[in-house]
Amino acid sequence: MAQLNGITWNHTRGFVPMVAAAQLFEETHPGVSIQWHKRSLQDFADAPLSDLAANFDLLVIDHPSIGEAATHNLLLPLDPLLDPAFLAGQAANSVGQSHSSYIYNGRQWALAIDAATPVSGYRPDLISAAELPRTWSDLLTLARRGLVATPGLAIDALMAFFMFANALGTQPFANPGVICDKEAAAVQALQMLRELIHLSAPGSLDRNPIRTWQLLAESETVAYCPFAYGYSNYARSGYATHPLTFGNLIALDDGTPLRSTLGGAGLAISASCKHPEIATEYAQFVAGPLCQRTVYTLSGGQPGHRAAWLDPEANHIAGGFFRATLPTLDAAWVRPRWPGFIAFQDAASAIVHRYLREPGIPEQSVLADLNRSLTQHKES
């Protein structure tokens, strides 16, 4: 019996499709057993891979951890194991930069089985499409009416800062040694984020995207979220108390659209895997177009293959989520993947979150702390 153990994150979207795909794979591969385990969403974002890679064969991971994994030989490179035609097909059918986000130093370290980025969502029974904000000023007006929830947990606050900085013309990490090369724009990004969070529903600083979408689905007053990592589950009939409708992001008042920070998940194989051939076959099965648009999506997954995002049946099941948000996915910005980035991300998240929690901290001080942390972790 060939036994494989996998680790993913604890949500219907992260866990159930992996179990369903494993069950189907086992039925067509006698003598193979694949067991899936789960960890918290926070651990998915920032836990080191070294312990996981030592204890699991299959890893569902976030792309910023790729540099660490490659440097310390934690994962098997997939390009020597997979047919080049398959990888070319995956690249051609990527949702945004999901596929390429798992390429580092010319190697493919994971397959994009899940695609996500912050998108907007609302309760159609509480607010009409005509009332939805189109600009930053529109959004603040809606927030002042008590209708807006925004995820402000530490990691989400940092991702939102990156989003505002990109829209204001200062792409993070564009120049070495500084988080943003245009200080005035970075200051404005922090100020905008703080203003919105403080106008949003109470408790926003303690909510991640899952809790934010759950709030919207259950609330009788909060009707709109301007950006949170999308979960198609909350658009599906029978999943949430009140299904949500999802869409793209607002623009700044000058017409510049917000550009979100890519998330999603990739399926990787640990360097310690005792059955790499079987693990590779399973990974190709899960990431392939047929499984992605059928078993994977039907089981609550949010696929990484473009065919699934364009599939009429998948969109019918998910309330049009995939087609409605695809432009935002295609435009999403990709975080760096150098070794040490996960440690930097953790430290930077705490810095931005403290700024949002504690009044009176100057934005220039926040940026200086971020720059110091960047230097520390980039050189470590």
N, C-alpha and C positions, 0 to 999 in steps of 0.2 A: 504494500500500500504506500503510495506517494502522498505524504501529508504536507500541505502548505498552510501557513498561518499568515493572516493579513491584519493590518491595523488601519482603521479609517476614523472618521470623526462622528460624534454622537448626535446624529439627526437623521430623520427619515431620508433626506436627500443624500446623506453621506453613507449610511449603513445599509439600508434595505436593498438598493439596486446591486450592491456588491454581493449580498447574500443570494439574491435571485439569480444573478449571473453565475455565481459559483455552483448553485444547485443545478442549473441547466448544463453547465460545463461538466459536472460530475456525471450526469446522466448519459452523456455522450462519450465519457472517458472513464470506463470502469477501472477501478484501482486507484483513482485520484480522489483525495479528500481535501477540501479547502474550507478552513474555518476563519471567520472574520470576527475581529474584536474592535472596540471603539474607545476613543479618547475624547476629551472635551474640545469644544471649538477653540478655546483659548490655547490649549496645548497644540492644536493643529496649527495655529498661527505662529507660535514662537518657541515650542519645545525643541531642544536639540535632537538631531536625528541619530546620534551615535548609539544611544541605548536602544532605540527602536530597531535600528538596522541589525543590532546584535541578537535581537530576540524574535524578529519577524521576517518572513520571506518576501511578503508583498506589502508595500507601503503606499498609502494615499497621502500625498505631500503637497505643500505649497511651493510654488516655483522659486521664491527668494532663498530657499534653503539649498538650492542646487549647487551653488559655489562651495559651500561647506562640505556637502556630500561628495562632490567630485575631488576636492582637495584631499580629503581624508579617506578616499577609496571606500565609501560606505555603500555605494550602489554599483550595479552592473551597467556599463554603457549598453544601450539597446541597439544602436545602429549596427554593430557587428552580428547581432543575433536575429535581426529582422530583415525581411526582403526589402531592398531599396524601393521597389515599386509601392509597397505598402506605406512606407514612410513618406514617399512623394504624395501619395493620395491623402494621407493625414494632413500634410502641409497645405495641400491645395484646398482642403475642406476645413481648415481651421476656423474657429470662431474668434475673430480678431487675431491677436498675437498669442493665443493660448498654446498652440503647438510649439512655436519657436521659443516660448518662455522657458521651456524645459531643455533647450540647447545651451550648452556651456562648453567653451573651449573646443568647439567643433564636434561635440558628442551629444547624442540624444539620451538624456538621463531618465526620462519618464514620458508617458503618453498622456495627452490631455483627454481625460475621460469626463471632465466637468468644466464648464465655463461659467464665470460669474464676474460681475462688476457692480458697483453701486448704480441703481436705477431708481426711478420714482414709483410710488404706488399710492393708491387711494381707495376709499370706500365709496363706490358709486351710489350707495343708498344714502350717504350723508353729504356728498358734494357732487355736483354735476361736472361733466367734462368742460363745460363753458366757464366754470368758476376756477379751474385749475390755473395755477400761476404759470406765467410764461417767462418772467424776468425775475431778477433778484428783488427788485422793489415789490413786485407782486407777492413774492414769497414772504417777505417780512410783513406785509399787510395781513396775509393769511395767518401768519404765526401770532401776530398781536391779537387775533380773534380767538386764540386758544385751540386752533384746529390742526397744529403741526407737531409731529414727533420726529426727532432726529437722533440717530444712535450716536452717543458721545462717550462710550467706553474708550479706554486709552488707545487701543489699537485702531479703532474706528475714527477717533479724533485725528490721529496722525494721517490716516488715509485721506480724510477730508481736507486736511491742511495741504497735502500734496495736490489734491484736486484743485483747490482754489489757487494755489501757486501757479500751476500749469495754466489756468485760465487767465491769470493776470500777467502772463508773459515771463515767468521766471521758473523754468523747468528745474525741479530738484535734481541735484547731483550733476548738473551740466558741466560744472567746472570743479576741479579738485580742491578739497579743503574747506568748501563752504556748502551749506545745505541749499542755499539759493544765491544766485549771483546778483540779484537785484533786491537790495535790502528793503526799499520802500514798498515793493510789491509783496515781499514776504511778510512785512509788518501788516499790510492791508489784509492779506490772507488770514492771518491770525485774528485780526479784529473782526473780520466778517464771520469767521467760525464762532467766535465767542458771542457775538451779537445774536446769531441764529440759535445757538444752544440755549442761551439764557431766555429767549423768547419761546422756546419749544416746551412741550409738555413736561411737567415736573418729573424728575427721575431720569431725564434723558442722558445725563452723565454716567448713569449706571446701566444703560441698555446697550446690548449688542444688536446686530441686525435681526436675529431671530426673535428676541424679546420685543423689538420695535414692531415687526410685522404682526406678532401676536397681539400687541396692544391695539394696533389698528383693527385687527380682525374682531376684537372683542369689545372695543370701546363704543360708547354711544355719543361721543363728542369729538374725539380726535379722528380726523378724516384724511390726512395727507402726510406722506413722508417724502421729502425732496430727494433724498439719496440714502440708500442702504444697500449692502450687497444683496442682490436679488435672489429670491427663493420662489421658484415657480410653484412650489407646493401650496403657497397661500393664495394662489389664483385658481386652485382646483376645487371643484365641487366636492363637498364632504370632508375636506381636510380642515378647513378653518370655520369658525362660527359664522363669519360673514366673508365670503371670498373677496379678494382684492383685485383691482385692475392695475396693471403695471404699464409704465411708459418710459420715455427718455428723460433727459435732464433739462433743467431750465438754462437760460442764457443770462449772462451779466447784462446790466442795463445798456451797455454799448453794443449788445448783440453777440458778444463772444460766448460760445457755448461752453458749459463746464465740461471738462475732460476727466473722467473718473479714473480710478486706480485699479488695474486688473487684478482679479483674484482667481477663483477656480481651483481645480485640483488635478494632479497628475498621478498616474499609477506607475510606481517604480518597483524594481526588484533588488532586494538586498544583496550585497556582495557575499553575505554568508548563506545565501539560499542553497539548499542541498539538491534541489531539482530545478536548475535554471531553464532547461529546455521546456519543461511543463509550465513553469511560471511564465515564460515568454509566450507560449501558445495561448495561455489564459489571458495575458495582458492584451495580446492582439485581438482576441475574441471580444473582450470587453470594450476596447477602443474602436472596433470596427463599425462601419455604418449600420449594419443590420441590427446588431445588439443595441447600439446607441439609440436608434430611433424606435425600437420596439421594447424588448425586455427592460432595458436600463431606464428609459423614460417612463414606461408604464408602471414601474416599481417605485416611482417617486424621484428618480434621478434627474439631474439637470445636465444634459449631455454636453460633451466637448466637440462633437462632430457636427459640422454645418448642415449636413443632410437632415439631422433631427430637428434643428432649429427652423428649417424651412418646411418640414413635413406637415401636411394639413391635419393628420390625425393627432400628432403630438401637440399641435397648437389648439386643436379642439379640446383635448383633455386638459390642457393647462390654461384655458381661458385666453388664448392668444398671446400668452406671455412671451414666447420665443420671438415671433415676428415683431412684436411691439417694441422689444428692447434691443434687438439685434444691432441697430445703428450705434447705440451706446457701447455695446461690446466691441464692435469693430473699431471704434475710436479710442478705446481705453489705453492708458499709458502703462508701461511695464516698469516695475521697480527693479533696481539693481539686484544682482545675484552674487556679488563677490563674497568670499569667505569673511565671516564676521558681520554680515548684514543683519542676520536675525538678532544677534546681540545688540547691534545698533538700534534696530527697529524697536526692541523691547525698551531700551533706555530712552529713546526719543519719544515713544508713546507716553511714558511717564512724565517727561518734561512738558509736553503739550497738554496733557491732562491736568497737571498741576496748575498750569496757566489758566485753564478754563475753570478750575475749582476755586482758586484763591485770587480774590480781587487785588489789583494794584501791582501785579508783576509786569514790568515793562516788556514790550515785545522785543526790544533789542536784547534784553537779558535772555529771553527764551532762545533767540537765534544764536546768541553767543554760546549758550549751553548746548544747543544742537550741534554747532560747529565743533566744539570741543569733543563731544561724544563721537562725532563722525571721524575726527582725526584719531581718536583712541581706538576705535573698533576697525577702522580701515587699515591701520598699521599693526594691529595685534595678530 
